[in-house]
């Protein structure tokens, strides 16, 4: 057995793990990055964010080509070469993971490929193809990520049953596909398969798609999905699944009942943290009731030498949240006064239209009894949205009624994910509606909708008529 020692060992090389390793290297720490894959990247790059966005881009190109007939431009129906499409997706993954690996080597980050087992608060063994390595460390960051949720009632040993990982492999474009789960993963992948030619149905056990997002934003997406999907079944659950001849038979309970057969079924009911780290019981690390590793504000666990970041350390399970936590953990272990305390963490659903939000949602404000005002700007009044024939959008601000401070931002529409960052910055900086409306935005752009939403708050939007207010914050009604 080879024996090595380092200042920092990072277990898991996803967007949290490799961000921690690279930042620690920049600060001069000696470290080792441990992962099962041959290059850093984690689920995000290999089996999640990146491959799904590559396929969603292809789907959008197809949809735009079909939409163009409304403008007097006609294209033949696309012919899908699944092998070439799969190769394109894999090429994107290989390029990015290879690039991240190269950046790591340039930083002289020691990368150990293999399966790790903790043997104490300052040691682990890593079993790889070339043998076993005993690694001792001063500190360790656990960044082991998450995995698709497995539900007993949906357990069926069949190649026709897919999770998000296998769905991204594009085994085929099935004639019919059932998506179980109306969250972002199910809707994104369902959109891809529907655009490629599958008859897609979605079943969601709650009363609405994308639970947690504001309904006025979701409604814009749902109107489009009702045309794209064969059926959307709400307040319905899958009681069981069974093998059928060249298909899967699915039994429904709730608003929709009975049974139907589908060529394939995609189970997208959420993700669970990979907190069952081998050997974790040799440390004082604690796991909470929901399966997340418990940490403090610096992402330190109950074991002083061990930190945890990313999906394994709590919701929201988002790559950018993990990357931010990575920097906090590295700085904290060096004694800096760092803490993970963002005012807003953006969330983006990459459907078409996209939905993005950050900070306080309208639903949260109502549940908490917060005294807020909602300012909305419909994209039907946006010159840019009209010019690209995408008026199915809405920009909204959740504002503190007394001061006009921006507490939350929500956007539905094409490119919403690219627009939300301005909202995040506004929340983090404590900006007000006055700040937003006085910030000159370029015309004609969709980003103007943020400025005009702020103008709506004052009753002064150029393109939306709303009576002026006579009193309130920041000069309203003046």
N, C-alpha and C positions, 0 to 999 in steps of 0.2 A: 504493500500500500504506500502510495506517495503521500508525503506530508508537506503541507504548506501553511503559512500564516499570513494574515493580512490585517489591516486596520478595520476595514469594512467589508462585510460580505452581503451582497444583495441577492436575495432568493426570488427569482422571477424577473424576466427581462421584457415585460410589456412596457407601455407608455409611462408607468410609474417607476418600474425597476430600472429601465435603461436611462430614464431622466435622472434618477437618483445617482446612478453610477457615473454618468457623464458629468453631472454637476460636482460630485465629490472629487472626481479626477481634476476638474478645473480648479478646485480649491486646494489641490496638492495632496489629497489622501491616497494612500495605497489601498487598492480594493480588488475584489473579485466579484464578477457577475455570473450567476449560476442559472442555467435554464436547460430545458430538454431539447429545444430547437437548436439548429446549427448557427442561427443568427438571432440577435435581439429582435423584438417586435411584439411578442405576445399574441393574445387572442385578437387584439385590435388590428394588427397588421396581417396576421396569418388567416384568421377565421372570423373577422368581425367587421369593424368600421371600414377598412380599406377595400376589401373585395366586394362588400355590399354596395359601397358608393360607386365602384367601377361599374357594377351591373345596373345600378340606378341611373347612371349617366347614359348608358346604352338605351335603357328604357325611355328616358326623356327624349333622346334623339328620335326614336321611333315615334313617340307620341307627338313631338313637334312636326315631324314629317306628315303625319296624318292630319294634324291640325291645320297645316298650311293650305289645305284645300279650301278653307274658309277665306283665304286671302287671294285665291285665284292661282295657286301653285299646286299642281298635282304630281305626286310621286306614285310609282307602282307600289303595291303592298310589299313590305320587306320579306326577304327570304332569309330565315335564321339558320346560320351555320353554327350549331351548338358547339362543335369541337373547336372552331376558331374563336368563338365567344369565350369559351372556357379557357383557351390559351391566352387570350387577351387579359382576362381577369388574373390568371396565374402570373402572367408577365408583370403586371402591376405589383403584385405581392412580392415577387422575386426581386424586382428592382428596388423596392422600398426596404425590404428586410436586408438585402445585400448592402444597400447604401448605409443603413444604420450600423450594420456590422463594420463597414469600412470606417465610419466616423468613430466607432469605439476603438478600432485598432489605431487610428491616428492619435487618439487620446491615451493610448497604451493601457487600455482597460483590459485586465486579464479576464478572459471569458472561459468558463468551464462548462462544457456541455455534459449534462447527465442528470440523474434523479437524486435529489438531496434528502438526507435524513438528519434532523437535528439530534445531537448527542449530548446536549447541555446548553447552558446559556451563552457559551463562548466557543462552541464547536459544532461541526457537522461533517458528515461523510457524503461524498458525491460519487455515485456509481455511473460510469460512462462506458462507452465501447472499448476504450483503451485501458480500463481498469478502475480501481477505486482510489479516491483521494480523500485524505483526512485534512480538513481545513479548520484552522483555529482563527478566531477573530476577536477584535475588541468590541465591535458593534455589528449588528445584523439588521437589515431591513427586509421584512417579509412583504413581498409584492406578488403574491401567488394568484391574484385575480379571481375569476368566477367561472362557472360552468352552467350550461342550460339546465333548468329545473326538470327533474324527472318525476312524473306523476304516476302513482301505481295504477290508477284506472286507465291510463293511456299506455300502459306497458304492453307492447306487442312486438315480438321478435319478427320483424318484417322489414325488408329493404324499402318497402313502400312507406314506412313511417320515417319521417325526417325531423331532425332538429335544425337549428340555424346553421350549424357547422356543415351538415350533409347537404342542406338545401343550397348552400353557396358553392357546392361542387358541381351544380348543374348536371345531375345524372341524366336528365332528359327534360323536355318540356311536356309535362303530362297533359292529357286531354282535360282532366278535371283535378282540382286541388282543393282540399279543405285546409284552411289556416285556423288553428285553435289558439285563440288569444288575439285580442284587438289592441295590443300595445304597439310600441314603435317597431319592434323587430318583425312582428307578424305583418303589419301594414306595409313596411318597406319591402320585405321579400314577396309578399302577396302582390304588390304593385309590379314588381319585376316579372313574375311569372304570368300575371294577367296580360301585361303588355307584350310579352313574348308569344302569347297565344293560348294560355291555359284558361279554362273556365274556373275562376277562383271564387270560393265562398269563404266567409269569415264568421266564426262563432265566438262570441264574447259573453262571459257570464254576468257582467255588470250591465247597467242600463245605457252605457255609452262607450264609444271608442276612446282610446287614449285617456283612461282614468287619470285624474290629476291635472290635466290641462283644462284651461277655461273653455266652456262650451261654445262661446261665440267664435273662437278660433277653430275648434274641432268641427263645427258645423260646416264651415267652408270646405274643409277637406272631405267631410263625409258626403257632401253633395256630389263631388267629383268621383269619389270611390263608388257611390251607388250606380254610377254609369259604367265604371271600369269593372267592378266585381259582379258576378252573377247574383250573389245574395249576401246580405249582412244580417246575421242573426244575433240580436241582443237579448239580454236576460235569459240566456240559454246556456246550458252546460252539456258537455259530452259525458254521458253516463258510462259508456264503454265502447271499445273498438274491437273488431274481430276480423279475422282473415276471411276473404271472399275470393272467388275465382278471378285472378288477375286484378284484384282490387282490395280495398279496405272498407268494411261495412261499419258505419258510425251510427250510434244510437244517441238521440238527443232528448233532453228533458228541459222543460221551461216554456217560454213563449212559443218556441218551435219544438215540436216533439216528433217522434217517429224515427225512422232510420233511412239512410241513403248510402250509396256506395260511391267511392272516389278512387281515382287511379293512384293518388298519393295524398298523404296527410302530413302537414307541417305542424309540429307542436312548438308553439312559441309563447309559453305561459310564464316566462321570466327566467331569472338567473339566480344561482345560489353561490355564496362565497366559498372559495377553496380554502377553508380554514382548517381542514383536517390534515395539517402538515405533518408528515411522518416525523415522529420524535418530539412533537410539540409538548408532550407530557413530561419531558425531561426538563422543562423550563417552568417558570411561574406565569407564563402567558395565559390570559383568561379569554374564554369565548362566551359571548352573550347569548341571550335567549334566541335571537334571530340568526345565530350562526356566524356573526361578525366578530373578528378579534377586537377586544376592547382596547381603546387607546385614550390618551389624554389629548389636550389641545396641541401638543407638539408631536403627536402620533407615536408617543412612547407607550409601550405595553406595561403590564404589571411586572415584567422582567426588565430591569433598568438598562440592560445591554441590547434589548430588542425593540425595534420599531415596526409598525405595520402601516401600509399605505394602500390606496386604491380600492378596488372592489372588495377585497378581503377585510377592509377596515371600516366599511359602512357605506350607506347610500349618500348621494346618488352614485350609481355605478357608471361613471363616465370617465373616459380616458383623460380629458383635460383636468378633471378634479384630481386624478392620481398624479399627474405630472406636477401639479401645484403642491400637493402634499409631499412629494419627493423632495422638493427644495426645503420645505419646512423641516422635515426630518433630518436632513443633512446638516442644516444650520443649527438645529437644536442639539445634535450630538456633539457639536463643536462649542457648545456653551453660549450660543447667541440667543437673544430674546425673541425667538421666532415662534409663531403660533398660527394654526390654521383657523382663520376666522374671516372668510370672505363674506361680503355683504350680498353677493349674488353669484350663483353658479349657473351659467347658461345651459339650457337643454334644447336640442334640435332634433326634430323628426324629419328625416330626409325623404318624405313622400313628395308628391306633386299635387297641390302646393305644399311647400314646407311649412312646418309650424315651429316656432322658436319662442322661448320665454326665459326670463331671468328675474330674480328677486321675488317680490310678493305677487301672487296671482290674485285675480279678483275673487275667486272662490275662497282662497285663504283669508283674504281681508274680511269677507262676509262672515266666515266661520269664527274669526277672532274678534268680531265686532269693531274692527278698525274704522276710524272716521276718514274715509278716503273718497276721492272723486275719480271717476273713470273718464278719460278723454280718448275718443276714438276718431280715426280718420279712415274712411272707406277708400279702397283703392279705385273704386269707380270714379273718384274725383281726381285721380293722379294722371297727369299727362303721360308719364312714362308707362304706367300700367296699361293705359288705353292704347298707346302706340305699339305695344308688344302683344296686345290682345289678351292680357292676363289681368283682368279686373277682379278676379276671385281672390281678393286679399283684404287684409285689415291690419292696421297698426293701432295699438292702444297703450296708453300710459296709465299706471296705477299711481295716483298722486295723493300725498298727504293733504287733506282738504285745507287745513289752516295755513300751511307754509308753501304749498306747491312743490314740496320736495318729491323727487321721483323715487318711488319705492319699488316699482316693478314695471317691466316692459313685456308686451306680448305682440308677436307678429305672425300672421298667416299670409302666405303668398309665395310666389316664385322667388327663390334666393333669400328667404327669410333668415336662414342660417348665416348668411354673409352680413346681414344687417344688424343682428342682435348685439354684436360686440359694442356698438356705440351705446346701446342701452345699458350694458354691463358697466361700461366705464362711467356713465352718468350716475348709476346707483352707487358705485364704489367711491366716486368723488363727492357724493352728497349734492349733486346738481339739482336744480329746480326746473320747473317748466319754463320759467323766465330765461334761465341759461340756455335751454334747448331752443326756444323760439328765437333767441337773439344770435344763435350760431348759424351763419349763412351756409346753406346746403346747396350743392350744385344742381342746376336745372337743365334738362329734365332727368331726374333720377328717382328711384324708389326710396332712397335715403331721405328725400324730402318729406316723406310721410311721417317721419319722426318729428321733424320741425313743425309740420302742420298739425300733428296731434297736440303738440304743446300750444299751438295757436288756438286750437279748439277749446282748450282749457280756459283761455281768456275771452272766448267768444269773438276771436279776431282772425279766424282762418280765412285765407284768401279764397279757397276753393270749396269750402263748406260753410253754408250759412247757419249760424247759431247765434241767437240773441246775446248781446253783450251783458256781462255781469256788472252789477253796480258796486260790489264790495268784495273783499277777500284779499288774497295774498299777492305780493309782488306787483302791484299796480294794475290788477285786473279791473277792467271797466273804465280805465282812464282814456 
